[in-house]
Amino acid sequence: MKEFYTDDLQTKLPPGAVFSAKPLNCSVTAYKSGKVLFQGANYEDEASIWEKFANETVETKNKHNASNKQERNTAQYGQLSLLGSDEVGTGDYFGPITVVAAFVAKENFSTLSKLGVKDSKGMKDDQICKIAKDLIQTIPYSLLVLPNEKYNSLQAKGMNQGKMKAILHNKALLHLKKKIGTTPYDGILIDQFVERDTYYRYIADQKEVVQEKNVFFETKAESVHLSVAAASIIARYAFVKEMDKLSEKVGFEIPKGAGSHVDKAAAKLIQTHGVDSLTQFCKLHFANTEKAKKLL
């Protein structure tokens, strides 16, 4: 950054600064702590240059690491019969959280591949729903839905989303284990959203905990084993169905995500059904709540 601002460098530095520069309509000060301060009328545009640069650098590194890790993981899990779990809806302002645990035996790999089961991240909702309808008739699974009213109640009492997800994953896996009975399996694969120790700390107060030797945690687990890919597809399918129900209740289509389009929909919901209706349809602690109120 200092090299980039060579022509704009200042000789007088504030305490703790590595360099200070004054490009057009902005001042940039970098500190020994690693923080950089952007000030002035053009601060947003100037900062966005480095935000993009940082993201591209991290993304390139992450892609390289993820590629190497995925090759190792695919080989590690490729011949195992596993129970896998995943969740959907945690980043959406509207709608519930859906969690699914699914069992895929290695003998069923080819059947699921023919159905089109794969990492759902690059799939559209209509494609996911089509596959899910066949999938739920093919493999054992357990689905849990956390409605918004319950989510908001737990959150208001101080429970964070990570703990909620951990409890749901644990319950879904317990239900699935009971479903498959004595059917042999090689282990459990959880799509990792927290570190292993944190996960088990979150569920330590539960009456029953799935804690066996072969419980694995992997980020992007849906790309390394079909059990998690299947769980992800069914969870997404359930989430889409729940969103359709909510849309029918309010009388207009409720959008997914948490962007500005969601703020507008939330404002419309308040106008038509009152502010108290947000508890039933939304995750209240998201910033979208206040943004919607400001729009009104």
matplotlib code that plots the C-alpha trace (Angstrom):
import matplotlib.pyplot as plt

x = [0.0, 2.8, 4.4, 1.0, 0.8, 4.4, 3.4, 1.0, 3.1, 3.2, 6.3, 4.5, 3.1, 0.7, 1.8, 2.1, 1.7, 3.7, 2.7, 0.3, -0.9, -3.3, -4.7, -7.5, -10.2, -9.0, -6.4, -5.0, -3.2, -1.7, -0.8, 1.7, -1.3, -2.2, -5.2, -5.7, -7.8, -9.6, -11.0, -12.4, -15.1, -13.7, -13.0, -15.4, -14.1, -10.5, -11.2, -13.0, -9.8, -8.1, -11.2, -11.3, -7.6, -7.7, -10.7, -9.1, -5.8, -7.7, -10.0, -7.0, -5.3, -8.5, -9.3, -5.8, -6.1, -9.7, -8.7, -5.9, -8.1, -11.1, -8.8, -7.7, -11.3, -12.8, -10.3, -10.8, -14.6, -15.1, -15.7, -17.6, -21.3, -22.0, -24.7, -24.4, -26.0, -26.4, -28.6, -30.3, -31.8, -29.3, -28.4, -31.9, -33.9, -37.2, -38.0, -37.0, -33.8, -34.1, -31.7, -31.4, -29.5, -29.3, -27.9, -26.1, -24.6, -21.7, -23.9, -26.2, -23.6, -24.4, -28.2, -27.9, -25.5, -28.1, -30.7, -28.4, -27.3, -24.2, -23.1, -26.3, -24.4, -24.5, -28.0, -31.2, -34.1, -36.4, -33.7, -33.1, -36.8, -37.1, -34.2, -35.4, -38.8, -37.1, -34.4, -36.8, -38.3, -34.8, -32.8, -33.5, -33.4, -34.5, -35.8, -36.1, -37.6, -37.0, -39.8, -39.1, -41.2, -39.1, -35.9, -36.6, -37.6, -34.3, -32.3, -34.0, -33.0, -29.3, -28.9, -26.7, -27.4, -24.4, -25.8, -29.2, -27.7, -25.6, -28.7, -30.6, -27.8, -27.5, -31.3, -31.6, -28.7, -30.3, -33.6, -31.8, -29.9, -33.2, -34.6, -31.9, -31.8, -29.1, -28.0, -24.2, -22.5, -18.9, -19.3, -21.0, -20.0, -21.2, -21.0, -18.7, -20.0, -18.0, -14.9, -15.5, -14.9, -17.3, -20.0, -19.8, -19.8, -23.0, -24.8, -23.3, -26.6, -28.7, -30.2, -28.6, -25.6, -24.2, -20.6, -18.9, -15.4, -16.0, -17.7, -16.1, -16.4, -15.6, -16.3, -18.1, -18.8, -21.5, -18.7, -16.9, -19.7, -23.1, -24.7, -24.2, -25.0, -28.3, -29.0, -28.3, -30.7, -33.5, -32.9, -33.1, -36.3, -37.9, -36.8, -38.3, -41.6, -41.7, -41.0, -43.9, -46.2, -45.1, -45.6, -49.2, -49.9, -48.8, -50.2, -47.1, -43.8, -41.3, -37.7, -34.7, -31.4, -30.8, -30.1, -31.9, -34.7, -35.5, -35.6, -38.4, -40.3, -40.1, -41.3, -44.3, -45.0, -45.0, -47.4, -49.8, -49.7, -48.1, -44.7, -45.6, -45.9, -42.1, -41.8, -43.6, -41.8, -38.3, -35.1, -35.6, -32.0, -30.9, -30.1, -32.9, -35.4, -34.1, -33.5, -37.1, -38.4, -36.2, -37.7, -41.1]
y = [0.0, 2.4, 1.7, 2.4, 5.8, 6.8, 10.1, 11.0, 10.2, 12.7, 13.4, 14.1, 10.9, 10.4, 8.2, 4.5, 5.1, 3.3, 5.8, 8.5, 9.5, 12.0, 10.9, 12.9, 13.9, 11.3, 10.6, 7.1, 6.3, 2.8, 1.8, -0.7, -2.6, -3.6, -1.3, 1.3, 4.4, 6.1, 9.6, 12.3, 12.7, 9.9, 7.4, 4.8, 4.6, 4.5, 1.8, -0.3, -0.6, -2.4, -4.4, -5.9, -6.5, -8.2, -10.4, -11.5, -12.4, -14.4, -16.0, -17.2, -18.7, -20.3, -21.8, -23.4, -24.7, -25.9, -27.7, -29.6, -30.3, -31.5, -34.0, -35.5, -35.5, -37.1, -39.9, -40.2, -40.5, -41.9, -45.5, -44.9, -45.3, -42.1, -40.2, -36.6, -33.4, -29.8, -26.8, -24.1, -20.7, -19.4, -16.3, -15.6, -12.9, -14.4, -18.0, -20.8, -22.8, -26.3, -29.0, -32.5, -35.6, -38.2, -41.7, -42.7, -46.2, -46.6, -49.1, -46.2, -43.8, -44.6, -44.4, -40.9, -39.7, -40.7, -38.7, -35.7, -35.5, -33.2, -30.1, -27.9, -24.6, -24.2, -25.5, -23.5, -24.0, -25.6, -28.2, -28.9, -29.4, -31.8, -33.9, -33.7, -35.2, -38.4, -38.3, -38.4, -41.6, -43.2, -42.7, -42.5, -38.9, -36.7, -33.2, -30.5, -27.0, -24.2, -21.7, -18.0, -17.5, -20.2, -18.8, -15.3, -16.6, -18.5, -15.6, -13.1, -15.4, -15.2, -18.3, -17.6, -19.1, -21.5, -23.2, -23.5, -25.2, -27.5, -28.6, -29.1, -31.1, -33.3, -34.0, -34.7, -37.2, -38.9, -39.2, -40.7, -43.2, -44.5, -44.7, -46.8, -49.1, -51.7, -50.8, -50.6, -47.3, -46.1, -42.7, -39.3, -36.2, -32.8, -29.8, -27.7, -24.3, -24.2, -26.0, -29.5, -28.5, -25.5, -27.8, -30.3, -27.4, -26.1, -29.4, -30.4, -29.6, -31.9, -35.1, -37.2, -36.4, -38.1, -38.5, -41.5, -42.3, -41.5, -38.1, -35.9, -32.1, -30.7, -27.3, -27.6, -31.2, -31.4, -31.5, -34.5, -37.0, -37.6, -37.9, -34.2, -33.3, -35.2, -33.5, -30.1, -30.7, -31.9, -29.1, -26.5, -28.2, -28.0, -24.3, -23.4, -25.1, -23.2, -19.9, -20.7, -21.1, -17.8, -16.0, -17.5, -16.2, -12.6, -12.4, -11.6, -13.3, -13.3, -13.0, -15.1, -13.7, -10.6, -7.8, -4.5, -6.3, -8.0, -4.7, -3.5, -6.7, -6.4, -2.8, -4.0, -6.7, -4.1, -1.9, -4.7, -6.9, -4.6, -4.6, -7.5, -9.8, -9.7, -12.2, -14.9, -14.3, -13.0, -13.3, -10.1, -9.5, -9.2, -5.6, -5.8, -5.1, -1.6, -1.0, -1.9, 0.5, 3.3, 2.7, 3.4]
z = [0.0, 0.8, -2.6, -4.2, -2.5, -3.2, -4.9, -2.1, 1.0, 3.9, 6.0, 9.2, 10.8, 13.6, 16.6, 15.7, 12.0, 9.3, 6.6, 5.8, 2.4, 0.9, -2.5, -4.1, -1.6, 1.0, 3.6, 4.2, 7.4, 8.1, 11.6, 13.0, 14.5, 10.9, 10.7, 8.0, 8.4, 5.4, 5.9, 3.7, 1.1, -1.1, 1.7, 0.5, -3.1, -1.8, 0.8, -1.8, -3.9, -1.0, 0.1, -3.4, -3.4, 0.0, -1.0, -4.2, -2.4, 0.3, -2.2, -4.3, -1.2, 0.1, -3.3, -3.4, 0.2, -0.4, -3.5, -1.8, 1.3, -0.9, -2.7, 0.6, 2.1, -1.0, -0.8, 3.0, 2.9, -0.6, 0.4, 3.7, 4.6, 6.6, 8.4, 7.2, 8.5, 7.1, 7.7, 5.6, 6.4, 8.9, 6.8, 5.6, 7.4, 6.5, 7.2, 9.6, 10.0, 8.5, 9.6, 8.0, 8.8, 6.0, 5.7, 2.5, 2.3, -0.1, -2.1, -2.9, -4.3, -7.9, -7.3, -5.8, -8.5, -11.1, -9.2, -9.6, -5.9, -5.6, -3.9, -4.0, -3.8, -7.6, -8.1, -8.5, -6.1, -8.8, -9.6, -5.9, -5.3, -8.2, -6.9, -3.3, -4.1, -5.4, -2.7, 0.2, -1.2, -1.6, 1.7, 5.4, 6.7, 9.6, 9.2, 11.9, 11.4, 13.8, 13.3, 13.6, 16.8, 18.6, 17.1, 18.3, 21.8, 22.1, 20.8, 23.2, 26.1, 25.0, 22.9, 19.9, 16.4, 16.7, 19.8, 18.1, 15.1, 17.3, 19.2, 15.9, 14.3, 17.4, 17.5, 13.8, 14.1, 17.1, 15.3, 12.2, 14.2, 15.7, 12.2, 10.7, 13.8, 13.5, 10.0, 10.1, 9.2, 9.3, 10.9, 11.1, 9.0, 10.1, 7.9, 10.1, 11.3, 14.6, 15.9, 17.3, 21.0, 20.6, 19.1, 22.0, 24.5, 22.9, 23.3, 26.7, 28.5, 26.2, 27.6, 24.9, 22.8, 19.6, 20.6, 19.1, 17.8, 14.1, 14.2, 11.6, 11.0, 7.6, 6.0, 2.7, 3.6, 1.0, -1.6, 0.0, 0.7, -0.7, 2.8, 3.5, -0.1, 0.3, 3.7, 2.1, -0.8, 1.5, 4.0, 1.1, -0.3, 3.2, 3.5, 0.1, 1.1, 4.4, 2.6, 0.2, 3.2, 4.7, 1.3, 1.2, 4.7, 4.0, 0.5, -1.4, -2.2, 0.6, -0.7, 0.4, 1.6, 3.7, 1.1, 0.5, -1.4, 1.9, 3.7, 1.3, 1.8, 5.6, 5.4, 3.3, 5.9, 8.7, 6.6, 5.9, 9.0, 11.7, 13.3, 15.7, 12.6, 12.2, 15.1, 13.1, 9.8, 10.5, 12.6, 14.6, 15.6, 12.0, 10.9, 8.3, 11.1, 11.8, 8.1, 7.3, 10.0, 8.6, 5.1, 6.6]

ax = plt.figure().add_subplot(projection="3d")
ax.plot(x, y, z, "-o")
ax.set_aspect("equal")
plt.show()
